């Protein structure tokens, strides 16, 4: 009888530990525009290959837009989202995939929005993590996702000549 109790207690503890680990494998973010209005969401999921970012945002002008992870978990519309800081760059690399010594950990490929104003994408970023170590999005001041007014040219320093920040989302643990 006592063996069953300890086995059951051990199994329950293992189940709780696994559930806690799974909770740390995901994060969420709510996008706001420069008026402070909620315009969409993102779900971030840790995978063996990096973080999968599932984005669903509306109200974005049609065209090509830079999409980055920024180093501060703060989105203040009144300052044009400058509160989100620079690109997430724990390795202190140069900006862009077309530059020797690049890219920043927060640099991602441009996204394209149709005339309906919807940005719907799945993006994998192999340089970031939700679980600690290099590229941990929750170190220091947290982090945020930012959509820019223009496309990233993948080479201009320090941020790809991507224009104003038009949408921002603080990344939070799920």
C-alpha positions in Angstrom: 0.0 0.0 0.0 2.8 2.4 0.9 4.6 1.7 -2.4 1.5 2.6 -4.3 1.2 5.9 -2.4 4.8 6.9 -3.1 4.5 5.8 -6.7 1.3 7.8 -7.1 2.8 10.9 -5.4 5.9 10.6 -7.6 3.7 10.4 -10.7 1.7 13.4 -9.6 4.9 15.4 -9.0 6.2 14.4 -12.4 3.0 15.4 -14.1 3.0 18.8 -12.4 6.7 19.3 -13.3 5.9 18.4 -17.0 2.9 20.8 -16.9 5.1 23.6 -15.6 7.7 22.9 -18.2 5.1 23.1 -21.0 3.8 26.4 -19.6 7.3 27.8 -20.0 7.4 26.6 -23.6 4.9 29.2 -24.8 4.2 32.9 -24.6 1.7 35.4 -25.9 1.6 39.0 -27.1 -1.2 41.4 -27.8 -0.6 43.9 -30.6 -1.6 47.6 -30.3 -1.5 50.3 -32.8 -0.2 53.9 -32.3 -3.6 54.9 -31.0 -3.3 52.2 -28.3 -6.1 50.1 -29.8 -5.8 46.3 -29.7 -5.3 45.0 -33.3 -4.2 41.4 -32.9 -2.2 38.7 -31.2 0.8 36.5 -31.4 1.4 33.1 -29.8 5.0 32.1 -29.4 5.9 28.4 -29.0 9.3 26.9 -28.2 10.3 24.2 -30.6 13.5 22.1 -31.0 14.4 24.5 -33.8 13.7 27.9 -32.2 10.6 29.8 -31.4 7.5 29.6 -33.7 5.6 32.9 -33.8 2.0 32.7 -34.9 0.8 36.2 -35.8 -2.7 37.4 -36.5 -3.0 41.2 -36.8 -5.5 43.5 -38.6 -5.4 47.2 -39.5 -1.9 47.2 -41.1 -1.5 49.2 -44.3 -1.1 47.0 -47.4 2.5 46.3 -48.5 5.8 45.0 -47.2 6.6 45.4 -43.5 9.6 44.7 -41.3 8.9 42.4 -38.4 11.3 42.3 -35.5 11.8 41.3 -31.9 12.8 44.3 -29.8 14.8 44.2 -26.6 12.4 45.8 -24.1 9.0 44.5 -23.1 7.2 47.8 -23.3 4.9 49.3 -25.9 4.1 53.0 -25.4 2.0 54.4 -28.2 2.7 58.0 -27.2 6.4 57.6 -28.1 5.8 55.7 -31.3 6.9 52.5 -29.5 10.4 53.7 -29.0 9.9 52.3 -25.5 10.4 48.9 -27.1 14.1 49.7 -27.5 16.4 48.5 -30.2 16.3 45.1 -31.9 16.8 42.1 -29.6 20.5 41.5 -30.0 22.2 39.6 -27.1 25.1 38.5 -29.4 25.8 42.1 -30.4 25.7 41.2 -34.1 25.2 43.7 -37.0 21.7 44.2 -38.4 20.5 42.1 -41.4 20.9 38.8 -43.1 22.8 40.5 -46.0 25.6 41.8 -43.8 28.8 40.1 -42.7 28.5 39.7 -38.9 24.7 39.7 -38.9 21.9 39.3 -38.1 20.5 40.4 -34.8 18.6 37.7 -32.9 15.5 39.8 -33.4 15.8 40.2 -37.1 13.2 38.3 -39.1 12.0 38.3 -42.6 9.6 41.0 -43.9 5.9 40.3 -43.9 3.4 41.2 -46.6 -0.1 42.6 -46.0 -2.9 42.6 -48.6 -5.6 45.2 -49.2 -7.6 43.6 -46.4 -5.0 44.9 -43.8 -4.4 41.5 -42.3 -1.0 40.2 -41.4 -1.3 36.4 -40.8 2.0 34.5 -40.6 3.9 31.7 -39.0 7.5 32.7 -38.5 10.3 30.6 -37.0 13.2 32.4 -35.3 16.1 30.1 -34.5 18.1 32.7 -32.6 15.6 33.3 -29.7 14.4 31.1 -26.9 11.6 31.0 -24.3 13.6 28.6 -22.1 16.7 30.5 -21.0 20.3 30.6 -22.3 21.4 32.7 -25.2 18.5 34.5 -26.8 16.2 34.2 -23.8 13.3 36.7 -24.5 12.6 37.0 -20.7 16.1 38.1 -19.6 16.5 41.7 -18.3 13.6 43.9 -19.5 11.6 41.3 -21.4 11.0 41.8 -25.1 8.4 42.8 -27.7 7.3 42.2 -31.3 7.2 45.2 -33.6 5.8 45.8 -37.1 7.4 48.7 -39.0 5.9 51.0 -41.7 8.2 49.8 -44.4 10.1 46.6 -45.3 13.5 45.9 -43.9 16.3 46.2 -46.5 18.3 43.5 -44.5 21.5 45.5 -44.5 21.2 49.2 -43.3 22.5 49.8 -39.8 21.3 49.8 -37.2 17.7 48.7 -38.1 17.2 48.0 -41.8 15.7 51.4 -42.8 12.3 50.0 -41.9 10.6 53.3 -40.9 8.2 54.1 -38.1 6.9 51.4 -35.7 3.2 51.0 -36.4 2.3 48.1 -34.2 3.8 46.6 -31.0 3.2 43.7 -28.7 4.8 42.9 -25.3 5.8 39.3 -25.1 4.4 37.7 -21.9 4.6 34.1 -20.5 1.5 32.1 -21.1 
